Amino acid sequence: MPTGGIAPPPQHLRFCRSADGTRIAYALHGSGPPLVIATCWLSHLQYDWESPVWRHFLDDLGKIATVVRYDERGYGLSDWDVTDFSLEARVADLEAVIEDSGLDRVALMAMAQGGPPSIVYAVRNPGRISRLLFYNSYAAWMRDPTPDDLALSETFQQLIEVGWARPESEFRRVFTSLMIPGATEEQMRWLDELTRVASSAQNAGAARRARTTDDVVRLLPQVNAPTLVLHSRQDRMNDFDDGVLLASTIAGARLVVLETSNHILLGEEPAWHVFVDEVAAFMAEDRGPATSASGGAAAALLSARELDVLRLAAQGHDNAAIAESLTLSVRTVERHLQNAYLKLGVQGKSARAAAVARLMARA
């Protein structure tokens, strides 16, 4: 279902291995301080670029940050042949992505079901997290569910297992209508199709059933990163009270109410512009101090290791020599260079020379 031939902007697609060997696909795009997105349950790194439901999200966040996003195990371009969808496995996936990206310290945005693994990771690795964001997310799947809550949850489970892979979209439209009730028919068809291509019925069912046991509320008082909670007031997927619990239990957290019923904010609605403005303001401190030198503020975003690599590149060393000098692998050197190029907004065959020139101008 193409969008009239609009080509996606460049993204750097990579793969890493989680602790159990599962291959996880992740991608980087944009420029600025690193922002890792703990994925929601529906994603496809390539397909999302073409979608009128997700394209504005990728475009606008890429103007604020170097965005690192990944497909969950069993979804998108990550391995589908998996059986373990436990919370610990998903924490390991997040850890693998951050480690493989070569980024030293990141902001972490938990989208929807990304909440529990993000909370666990942030508590275990406080030095790696500069700030924490929650977007229509939660710390526990259901707290004190009533019999009706459990019955409804089981009905949704059966809809996934029976109707997910069917060629007609009526079963998938149930979830689409809950996620974007304010969407156009075209946008709903896109999300219907994403549901089908993002995963198999077996994986979607197993992943959802595993998530029903997620509850990390006890960890919230241990989160010590600056925290921003953004939640749609009429969210039909994750209750607004989930956002209130996050904001009221994490010390110093701030809650931003998004006046919408859409779980996935749409680009044309006012709530989306509130979201973008709040995220940009919250991420501003991670951009580092502005500089008056011609290297600009972008160069100030480079990590110490990225600067080390670029300095050696400026001296004429190739990647093998840089690796030997810094006791790194060649692949790690390449990763640091790619991250530097993203942050500096340079690309193509001249990226290395342009990055070195920025560094020299800053010196």
N, C-alpha and C positions, 0 to 999 in steps of 0.2 A: 504494500500500500504506500507507494512513494509519494512525496510531497511536491511533485512538479520539478524534480531535478535540482533541488537546492542542495549543494554539496556541504557536508559537515565541515567545520573548521578542523585543523589538524589536531589529532590527539595521539599520544604516545601509548600504544597498547603493549602491555607486558604480562608475563605469567610468572607465578611463583608457586612454591609447594608449601602447603600447610603441614602441621606437625605429623599428621597421619598419611602424608603423601598426596593428598587431594590437590589437584591443580586449580589454582585460583587465578582468574583473569582480572587485571586491573588496568586502569588507564589514567593518564595525566593530561590536563589541558589548562589553559589560562595562564595568568601570571600574577605574581604577588606572593604573600605568605602562604605556606602550605595549609590546606584544609582537606582533611580526610573525611569522606562521607561513609559512615557505617550504613550499608545499603538497606533499603526497604525490601520487602519480599518479592517485588516484581522489578526486574531490571534486565537489560540487555545492552551491553556497552556500545554496540554498533547501532542497534535498532532505535535506541532512545534518541539519538541525534536527529532522526527523521521525524520524530513524533511531535505533533502540535500540543501534546500534553506535557512533554518534558523538555522540548528544545529551549524554551525561554529560561528554564531553570539552569541548564548547562551554560547557555550564553551569558546570562547575567552574573552567575557565580564566578565564571571564568574571568570576568572583569575585576572581581574583588580579590581573587586568590588563585594560587596554583592548586587546582582541584584534583584530588586523588579519589577515584571511585572504583568500586569493584563489584563483580557479580558474585552473589552468594554461592556457596557450594550447592550443586544441583540446579543452577540457574544460568541463563545467558551463555557466555563463552567459558565459564568455569566447568569443571568436570560434572557430568550428570550421573555417572555410575557411582553413586555414594549411598550409604545407608545410615551414617551417623550425622544427625542434625541437632545434636545436643548443644546446650549453651557453651560448654567447654570447647567443643569443636569449632563453634562460630567465633569464640574469643581467639582461638588459635589462628583462624583465618585472618582476622583483623590484625593480629600481631605479625603474621607472615607478610601481609601487604605493607605495613609500616616499615618492617625491617628491610624488605627487599627494595623498597623505594629509595632507601639511603637517606631519608630525611631524619634529622636529629630530634626535632621537636615540632609538634604539629598541633593545630586546632582540630578538634574532632566533633563532627556533627552527626548525631544519632537521628536517623530518620525512622519513624514508626517502629518496626520490630528491631531496629538497630540499637534501641535503648539499653536492654540488659547487657549485651556484650560490650558496649561502650562504657557502661558504668563499671563493669568488672575490670576492663583494661585500664581505665583511668585510675582506679583505686590501686591496682597492682603496679602501675607505671607512672606515678605522679610526675616524675621528672621529664617524661616524654610529651606531656600534654600542656600546651600553653593556655588553652581555654576550651570550654565544652559547650556545645549547643545541642538542644533537643528540638526537633521539628515534628509535631504531632506524634510524640513518642510516649513511652511509659517505662516504669521500673518493674511492673508485674502485669502479666497477661490479664488475670482477673483476680480481684481481691474480694473475698467473701461472696462468691457467686451464689445467686438464688437458684432454685430448681429451674426456673424459666430461663435464666442466663445459660445454664448448662445445656438445656434442651435446644436452645437457639444455636449455641456453639456447635453442637453435634449435627444439627441440620446443615449448617454451613460446611462442616467437614464432609458430609455425604454429598453435598452439591459439588465440591471439588473433586472427590474421588469418582463420581459418576459422570459429571458433565464437563469437566475441564477440557478434555481432548476432543469432544464432539465437534463436528464441522460447523454446526449451527451455533450461534453465539448466545442463545437465550440463557443458558446456565451461567455463562461468564458475565452476562449483562447484569446479573444480580450484584456482583461485586463492583462492577463498573459504576452502577447507579449509587452505590454507597460511597465510593471514593470520590466521584466528581458529579454530584447531583446537579450542579449548575452548568454542566458542559453542553456544548452543541452536539448534534448527532454525529458529526464528523469526528470530534474529539472522543466521543464514547466508542465509536467503531475502532479507533486507534487503540484505545485501552483494551477493548475486547480482544483485539488481535495480539497485543503484547502479552496478555494473559496466556494465549495459546502458544506463542513462540518462545516465551521466556523459560518454560520448564515443562516437564511431563506431569500428568495427573498424579502419578505415583510419588514423584518428588515433592510436588506442591502439597499433597496430602500428608506425607511423612514430615515435612518441614513444619507445617502448621500444627500437627499433633505434638511435635516435640516442643514447640514454643508455648504450648498451653501450660507447661510446668514452670516457665520462667518467673522468678520472683526474687529480685535483688534489692528490695526496699531497705533491708537491714544495712546495706552498704552505703546508702545515700549520705549519711552523716560523715562518712570517711572521704567523700569527694572534696578536694580542696582547690580545684581550679576555678577561675572565674566562669560563671555559668549563665547562659541565656536560654530561656525556655520560650519557644514560640508554639502556640497551639490554637487551632481553629475552634471558635466558641461552639459551633454546632457540628463538630466532627462526628460522623456516624461510624467511623471505624474504631477510633480510640477516644474514649470519653474525655471531655474537657477536664474533668476531675483528675485524670492521669497527669495532665500538665500542672495542675495546681499542687498535686502531691510532690512532684519533682521540685517545683519552685519553692515550696514551703519547707522542704526537708533538707535541701542542699544549702549550706550556709552561704549567704550573700547572693543567692541566685535571683534573677529578675525574670518576671513573667510578662510576655507580650501577648495580648489577646488579639487574634486575627478574626475580624468580623466576617465570617464566611461559614458555609456548611461544607465546603470542599476539603476533603482530606489531602488531595493534591491541588495546591493552589494553581489557578489558571492565570496566564500572562496578562489577560485583559482586565482582571478584577482588582479593585483598590487594595485588597488585602495583600496581593503579591508585591505591590510597591512598598507597602509597610514592611513586609518581610525583607526585601532587598535592602532598604534603608537601614533597618535594625542590624542586619548581618554585617553590612559594610561598616557601620559605626562600631560595632563590637569587635570587628577584626582590625580596626585601624591601628591599635597599639602594636599588633604583631607586624605591622609594616616597617617598624623601626623608625628612627629619627630621619627627617628629611635632610638632604644635603644640598649645598649650593654648588657643589662640583658638578662637572658635566657628566660624571658617571651616574648622577641622579639617585633618587631614593631606591630605585630597583636594585642597584648594586648593594645597598645596605641590607637587602634581604638574604644575601648569600650566607650560608653557614660557614663556620671556620674551615671545615674540610673542603667545601666547594672552593673557597678562596685559595686554600693550599694547592688544590689541583690546578686552578686557573693560573696561579703564579708560576707553576712549573711549566704549564703550557706556554705562557708568555716568554719563558726562557728558551723555547724551541724544543722541549722534550716531547717525544711521542707518548702514547698511552702506556706502552710497555715500560718505558723509562720512568714515567710518573708512578706507575704501580710499584716498581722496585724501590723507588726513593721513599715512598710513603708506606711501604709494606702492606700493600693492598693487592687485590686481584685486578686484572685488566677490566673485568666486567664491572667491578665496583667503581673504578675510575670512570668508565663510560657512563655509569649511572649518575655519578656526581656531575659530570659534564652536561648530561641531558637535563638534570634538574636545574643547573645554573642557566642553561639556555632558556628553559621555560620561564624562570623568574626574571630574566633579563629581556624577554620578549624577542629573542633572535631565533632564526631557524634556517634550514637549508644548508647548502654546501659552505656558505660563508659564516655559519653560526660560530665556529671556533674563533675565527679571526675577529668577528664582531664582539664576542664576549671578552676576548683579550683586550681589545681596544677600549671597551667600557671599563675594565679593570685598571688599565694604565691611566685613563682619564681621571679615575677616582683617586689614584695614588697621590 
